[in-house]
Amino acid sequence: MHARFLLVTVAVLAAALTACGSNERSSSTYTADPTPATRAKDPAPGKYDQTWKTPYSDTTCGDYGTDMNAHEQWAMAADMLLGARKADGATGLPADSEVTRFQQDMATACQGSSQLKVTEVGATIYLLDHSYAP
């Protein structure tokens, strides 16, 4: 009898502790939270933050035209133009308008073949259009 009383007491205590530590409704005494649970949104990437995960050397013009969003294209254009200009001695960032023009020139050049690598296209544009040089 004493063992049965002890077992019932432990069971009741365990149930009480479980109910106190839970966020879920386990009886009619709990009321639902009127505000829906929301997941925190990932912050938007910064202007120069690249979200494209494939290395540029493995990215084709087909990827550029169909799989990359406008932000990824712009960030890629900024990366490539910045790197090329640094190799020519530039120390600052290119103007946003230059990056946008480079992005547009890449899109135009990529229309010719979906198999070209964007690194080859970017290097060719930079070498042929001297206005991009510092």
Secondary structure by P-SEA (a helix, b strand, c coil): caaaaaaaaaaaaaaaaaaaaccccccccccccccccccccccccccccccccccccccccccccccccaaaaaaaaaaaaaaaaaaacccccccaaaaaaaaaaaaaaacccccccaaaaaaaaaaacccccc
